[in-house]
């Protein structure tokens, strides 16, 4: 397993800033994306900082903003899954057995957006190292060190088959390696960003187990043979993210004002065919 726990470094520090924590039950793709956009609007207009942890009520394919809707036909296993379009870029993600997070932050807390990507991913590495350190483990985590771009027109459809600098890669003996060859590495954490004046949204996923709707992608348990529970991640992850941002963490009920804005975004945008199929 990983020999040492990745050090968590503070991205910025503002003792006056509170990071509100919202933990949501599983929900539809349109609702999850609408809430993330509502939180981005609150960060831009009110200076609110929010960490949201959530799941999905059914296997759901989220298309990156720039992907063509028709391209989902490339992926037969997910054709029966629900589909939603994200406001962030990147490849398609099949959301099923995973923990998803979003960070909606005022820009003053994020002097370097790429560093936010790296710091949050290091927090995931630290947590997985702490929670899955059983005897006899044979796995390792690392950050991808450089972008791996495919030739034009040949970019994999799924985000977790692409690799960008800062993605979390996991290698383990359960992932199909033989004694004669090194263990292959798999992307298990990836994130995307959307920026608007005065704020930034970063959201991403940790793959915990493979999904029947994306059988080519193993999750953490498939690769390591160890199960990390959602409850354990919900207990550990917020504190590490608060430490990374150098802010005070405060658990919050779902704000009524955010709910009203999210309902509007869901009706007018994320639940509309005109948005989902606009490319």
MIBARO-826813 format. One record per residue (C-alpha): x, y, z; residue number from 0. Coordinates in steps of 0.05 Angstrom, whole numbers. Example, Ala and Ser with C-alpha at 12.3 -4.5 7.8 and 13.67 -1.06 7.14 Angstrom:
MIBARO-826813
REC       c1       c2       c3     n
REC      246      -90      156     0
REC      273      -21      143     1
END
This chain:
MIBARO-826813
REC       c1       c2       c3     n
REC        0        0        0     0
REC       20       73        1     1
REC       81       79       46     2
REC       66      149       74     3
REC        5      192       80     4
REC        6      251       31     5
REC       17      317       68     6
REC      -40      365       67     7
REC      -18      436       52     8
REC      -61      498       61     9
REC      -82      530       -5    10
REC     -103      595       27    11
REC     -124      620       96    12
REC     -181      665      117    13
REC     -202      655      190    14
REC     -263      698      178    15
REC     -290      652      124    16
REC     -337      595      141    17
REC     -343      535       95    18
REC     -413      508      100    19
REC     -420      433       94    20
REC     -481      403       60    21
REC     -489      328       58    22
REC     -545      308       11    23
REC     -582      242        2    24
REC     -580      208      -66    25
REC     -616      249     -119    26
REC     -628      253     -194    27
REC     -576      280     -242    28
REC     -617      342     -259    29
REC     -624      360     -185    30
REC     -551      347     -169    31
REC     -527      392     -225    32
REC     -579      446     -209    33
REC     -556      449     -136    34
REC     -483      456     -157    35
REC     -501      515     -202    36
REC     -543      547     -147    37
REC     -484      542      -99    38
REC     -438      573     -152    39
REC     -486      632     -159    40
REC     -487      641      -83    41
REC     -411      640      -81    42
REC     -408      694     -135    43
REC     -464      738     -109    44
REC     -459      730      -34    45
REC     -388      705      -22    46
REC     -414      639        7    47
REC     -365      580        9    48
REC     -396      511        7    49
REC     -372      439        7    50
REC     -427      392      -16    51
REC     -423      316      -13    52
REC     -475      277      -51    53
REC     -495      213      -87    54
REC     -541      192     -144    55
REC     -609      158     -140    56
REC     -596      116     -202    57
REC     -539      103     -250    58
REC     -532      169     -288    59
REC     -488      190     -346    60
REC     -465      262     -341    61
REC     -440      292     -406    62
REC     -386      345     -406    63
REC     -410      412     -430    64
REC     -375      407     -497    65
REC     -392      335     -513    66
REC     -442      318     -567    67
REC     -505      283     -542    68
REC     -501      233     -600    69
REC     -432      210     -576    70
REC     -465      173     -518    71
REC     -481      119     -569    72
REC     -407      102     -567    73
REC     -418       72     -498    74
REC     -468       15     -502    75
REC     -467       -4     -429    76
REC     -496       63     -407    77
REC     -549       72     -461    78
REC     -605       53     -413    79
REC     -580      101     -359    80
REC     -608      169     -345    81
REC     -568      226     -375    82
REC     -554      298     -355    83
REC     -507      351     -382    84
REC     -458      385     -335    85
REC     -440      458     -339    86
REC     -367      437     -332    87
REC     -324      407     -386    88
REC     -288      341     -394    89
REC     -311      271     -412    90
REC     -374      234     -393    91
REC     -380      204     -324    92
REC     -423      145     -304    93
REC     -445      162     -233    94
REC     -464      101     -193    95
REC     -421       71     -137    96
REC     -384      133     -118    97
REC     -379      194      -73    98
REC     -387      260     -109    99
REC     -366      327      -82   100
REC     -373      399     -103   101
REC     -337      461      -77   102
REC     -368      528      -94   103
REC     -320      583      -71   104
REC     -311      658      -79   105
REC     -251      671     -123   106
REC     -212      705      -68   107
REC     -204      638      -34   108
REC     -174      607      -97   109
REC     -112      645     -120   110
REC      -93      587     -165   111
REC     -150      543     -192   112
REC     -102      487     -212   113
REC      -75      484     -141   114
REC     -146      475     -116   115
REC     -152      414     -161   116
REC      -86      385     -135   117
REC     -100      400      -61   118
REC     -169      368      -61   119
REC     -142      307      -96   120
REC      -86      301      -45   121
REC     -139      304        9   122
REC     -173      244      -23   123
REC     -107      207      -25   124
REC      -94      221       49   125
REC     -164      197       69   126
REC     -160      133       28   127
REC      -91      119       58   128
REC     -119      127      128   129
REC     -183       88      118   130
REC     -157       30       78   131
REC      -91       11      110   132
REC     -104      -62      124   133
REC      -47     -111      132   134
REC      -27     -147       68   135
REC      -50      -91       22   136
REC      -13      -84      -43   137
REC      -33      -19      -76   138
REC       -7       51      -88   139
REC      -36      120     -101   140
REC       -4      176     -141   141
REC      -23      240     -178   142
REC      -19      238     -253   143
REC       41      281     -271   144
REC       23      303     -341   145
REC      -35      306     -389   146
REC      -44      247     -435   147
REC      -80      273     -495   148
REC     -105      227     -549   149
REC      -99      244     -622   150
REC     -152      292     -647   151
REC     -220      258     -652   152
REC     -198      198     -611   153
REC     -207      224     -540   154
REC     -241      170     -498   155
REC     -314      184     -486   156
REC     -310      170     -411   157
REC     -274      218     -365   158
REC     -244      162     -324   159
REC     -210      134     -387   160
REC     -176      202     -397   161
REC     -117      226     -356   162
REC     -100      298     -338   163
REC      -46      327     -293   164
REC      -70      319     -221   165
REC     -118      261     -230   166
REC     -112      208     -175   167
REC      -86      142     -202   168
REC      -88       76     -165   169
REC      -49       13     -178   170
REC      -63      -53     -143   171
REC      -55     -127     -148   172
REC     -130     -139     -156   173
REC     -133      -98     -220   174
REC     -113     -153     -268   175
REC      -37     -151     -263   176
REC        4     -215     -270   177
REC       66     -233     -231   178
REC      107     -219     -294   179
REC       82     -149     -306   180
REC       73      -86     -264   181
REC        4      -72     -236   182
REC      -36      -26     -283   183
REC      -59       40     -256   184
REC     -130       66     -259   185
REC     -160      135     -250   186
REC     -205      135     -189   187
REC     -212      209     -174   188
REC     -224      263     -226   189
REC     -253      333     -222   190
REC     -275      390     -267   191
REC     -283      464     -257   192
REC     -329      519     -280   193
REC     -313      592     -267   194
REC     -356      653     -268   195
REC     -339      724     -247   196
REC     -324      724     -173   197
REC     -330      649     -161   198
REC     -308      579     -180   199
REC     -343      511     -178   200
REC     -302      448     -174   201
REC     -338      381     -172   202
REC     -313      311     -179   203
REC     -321      237     -163   204
REC     -286      181     -125   205
REC     -301      114     -157   206
REC     -313       63     -101   207
REC     -336        2     -141   208
REC     -348      -14     -214   209
REC     -417       -3     -244   210
REC     -454      -50     -291   211
REC     -466       12     -333   212
REC     -391       24     -340   213
REC     -360      -45     -329   214
REC     -293      -25     -359   215
REC     -279       21     -300   216
REC     -258      -10     -234   217
REC     -267       26     -169   218
REC     -225       28     -106   219
REC     -253      -37      -78   220
REC     -243      -74     -144   221
REC     -170      -53     -148   222
REC     -149      -60      -75   223
REC     -197     -113      -49   224
REC     -215      -64        7   225
REC     -281      -30       18   226
REC     -284       42       42   227
REC     -354       61       65   228
REC     -391      124       45   229
REC     -402      139      119   230
REC     -328      137      134   231
REC     -313      184       76   232
REC     -368      232       98   233
REC     -337      234      167   234
REC     -266      245      143   235
REC     -267      286       79   236
REC     -297      352      103   237
REC     -244      363      156   238
REC     -187      353      107   239
REC     -219      400       57   240
REC     -228      453      110   241
REC     -155      445      129   242
REC     -134      451       56   243
REC     -173      517       49   244
REC     -153      543      117   245
REC     -224      559      136   246
REC     -273      540      191   247
REC     -321      483      174   248
REC     -394      489      194   249
REC     -447      436      179   250
REC     -510      467      151   251
REC     -581      446      136   252
REC     -599      454       63   253
REC     -612      529       55   254
REC     -682      546       32   255
REC     -655      601      -13   256
REC     -609      552      -48   257
REC     -667      503      -56   258
REC     -710      555      -91   259
REC     -654      574     -139   260
REC     -638      501     -153   261
REC     -710      485     -168   262
REC     -710      541     -220   263
REC     -646      516     -252   264
REC     -672      445     -254   265
REC     -737      465     -288   266
REC     -708      513     -338   267
REC     -641      479     -353   268
REC     -619      412     -327   269
REC     -686      376     -336   270
REC     -697      406     -405   271
REC     -682      367     -469   272
REC     -659      432     -501   273
REC     -601      434     -451   274
REC     -585      360     -450   275
REC     -583      354     -526   276
REC     -557      423     -543   277
REC     -494      397     -577   278
END
